[in-house]
Amino acid sequence: MDGQPFEVLDSSPIKKAQGRAIIQTRIKNLISGAIFERNFHQGDVFEEAEIEKVEIKFLYNHRDKFVFCEKENPGKRFELPKEKLGEAVRFLKPNEVVEGIIFNEEITNISLPIKVQLKVTEAPPGVMGDSAQGATKAVKLESGAEINVPLFIKEGDILEINTETGQYGRRVEKK
């Protein structure tokens, strides 16, 4: 759309009383990382973007810049800003292999797996009798992200996290 690639994050059809159907969408610009809502009509037509995917390795982040390299060649490094990558970068850990999205022969963004496994680095003790509020506590993961988890999670546990929603999925391994 408008010469740039977009990814549809969410869509839902809306039928107006005597009008044509409209699709209400939430889309992400794969070059700028901007997410916004837009409505499309039944007759709207778009060209399919020529996108390739390549495996790349995340090295480190510094001041909202995320440094990656080619999977087999650590010497070929490049940076992507946090604004372009979105909130899912909270779940990136060093040396993790992800998919790079190539558009016009340039890596413009990344695609994380839907589920990642991360180790809990900080977990306060669960307070008994606090189950009326949903029985969750905030823990810190090895990637630096903080999420809410059930009270039984302890430091050293490995958790499965959904990168799209940022929510706890399950405990994979006990400490």
C-alpha positions in Angstrom: 0.0 0.0 0.0 1.5 3.4 -1.0 4.6 1.6 -2.1 5.4 0.2 1.3 4.9 -3.3 2.8 2.3 -3.7 5.6 1.3 -6.6 7.8 -2.3 -7.1 8.9 -2.3 -7.6 12.7 -6.0 -7.8 13.2 -9.1 -7.6 11.1 -12.8 -7.7 11.6 -15.7 -7.3 9.1 -18.3 -4.6 9.7 -21.7 -4.7 7.8 -23.5 -1.4 7.6 -27.3 -1.4 7.2 -27.6 -0.6 3.5 -24.0 -0.1 2.6 -21.3 -2.5 1.5 -19.2 -4.5 3.9 -16.1 -2.8 5.4 -13.1 -4.5 6.9 -11.7 -2.8 10.0 -8.0 -3.5 10.3 -5.0 -2.9 12.5 -1.9 -2.8 10.3 1.8 -2.4 10.8 4.1 -0.7 8.4 7.1 -3.0 8.0 9.5 -0.2 7.2 8.7 2.4 9.9 7.1 0.0 12.4 4.1 2.3 12.8 0.8 0.6 13.8 -2.5 2.2 13.0 -6.1 1.3 12.2 -7.6 1.7 8.7 -10.9 0.6 7.1 -11.0 -1.0 3.7 -13.9 -1.4 1.3 -14.9 -4.5 -0.6 -13.4 -3.3 -3.9 -10.0 -2.2 -2.6 -7.1 -4.0 -4.3 -3.4 -4.0 -3.3 -0.2 -5.3 -4.8 1.5 -8.1 -2.9 4.8 -7.0 -1.5 8.0 -8.9 -2.5 9.3 -9.9 0.9 12.0 -12.3 1.7 13.0 -13.7 5.1 16.5 -14.6 6.3 17.8 -15.9 9.6 19.7 -13.3 11.6 21.2 -13.3 15.1 20.4 -10.7 17.8 23.6 -9.5 19.5 22.8 -6.7 21.9 20.9 -3.4 22.4 22.3 0.0 23.3 20.2 3.1 23.8 17.2 1.9 21.9 19.3 0.6 19.0 19.2 -3.2 18.5 22.3 -4.7 16.8 22.0 -7.8 14.7 24.3 -9.8 12.4 24.0 -12.4 9.7 23.6 -15.9 11.3 26.8 -17.3 9.7 28.8 -14.1 9.5 29.1 -12.1 12.8 31.2 -9.4 11.0 28.2 -8.2 9.0 26.4 -6.2 11.6 23.5 -3.8 11.3 21.2 -1.8 13.7 17.4 -1.4 13.8 15.8 1.2 16.1 13.3 0.2 18.8 10.5 2.2 17.3 10.7 0.1 14.1 10.7 -3.2 15.9 7.8 -2.6 18.3 7.1 -4.0 21.8 8.0 -7.6 21.0 11.7 -6.7 21.4 11.2 -7.0 25.1 11.5 -10.7 24.7 14.8 -10.7 22.7 17.8 -12.2 24.4 21.4 -12.1 23.1 22.5 -14.7 20.5 18.8 -15.5 19.7 18.2 -16.3 16.0 15.1 -14.6 14.5 13.8 -13.9 11.0 14.8 -10.7 9.3 12.3 -9.3 6.8 13.9 -8.1 3.5 12.2 -5.5 1.4 14.0 -3.8 -1.6 17.2 -5.7 -0.7 17.4 -4.3 2.8 16.5 -5.8 6.1 13.7 -3.5 7.3 12.3 -5.4 10.3 12.3 -8.7 12.2 9.8 -11.4 12.9 9.9 -13.1 16.3 8.6 -16.6 16.9 5.1 -16.5 18.5 6.4 -18.3 21.6 9.8 -17.9 23.3 11.3 -19.6 26.3 12.9 -17.2 28.9 14.4 -17.7 32.3 13.1 -15.8 35.4 15.9 -13.7 36.9 13.9 -12.0 39.6 10.8 -13.2 41.3 9.4 -11.9 44.6 7.9 -14.4 46.9 4.2 -15.0 46.4 2.0 -13.6 49.1 -0.6 -16.2 50.4 -4.1 -15.0 50.7 -3.7 -12.6 47.7 -5.8 -14.8 45.4 -8.8 -12.5 45.4 -6.9 -10.2 43.0 -6.1 -12.9 40.4 -3.1 -14.5 42.2 -0.4 -13.0 40.1 2.9 -11.3 40.7 5.4 -9.4 38.5 8.7 -11.1 37.6 11.7 -10.1 35.6 12.9 -12.2 32.7 16.4 -12.7 31.3 15.6 -10.4 28.4 14.8 -7.6 30.9 11.0 -7.7 30.3 8.6 -7.7 33.3 5.4 -9.7 33.1 2.7 -11.0 35.4 2.8 -14.7 36.3 1.0 -17.0 38.8 2.3 -17.0 42.4 4.0 -20.5 42.1 6.7 -19.2 39.7 10.2 -18.9 41.2 13.5 -17.4 40.2 15.3 -19.8 37.8 12.1 -21.2 36.3 11.9 -21.2 32.5 8.7 -19.8 31.1 7.0 -19.9 27.7 5.9 -16.4 26.7 3.6 -15.3 23.9 5.4 -12.5 22.0 2.3 -11.2 20.4 0.4 -10.6 23.6 3.3 -10.4 26.0 1.6 -12.9 28.4 2.7 -15.9 30.4 1.9 -19.2 28.6 3.2 -21.9 30.9 6.2 -23.0 33.0 8.4 -25.2 30.8 11.0 -26.1 33.5 11.2 -25.9 37.3 14.3 -24.7 39.0 
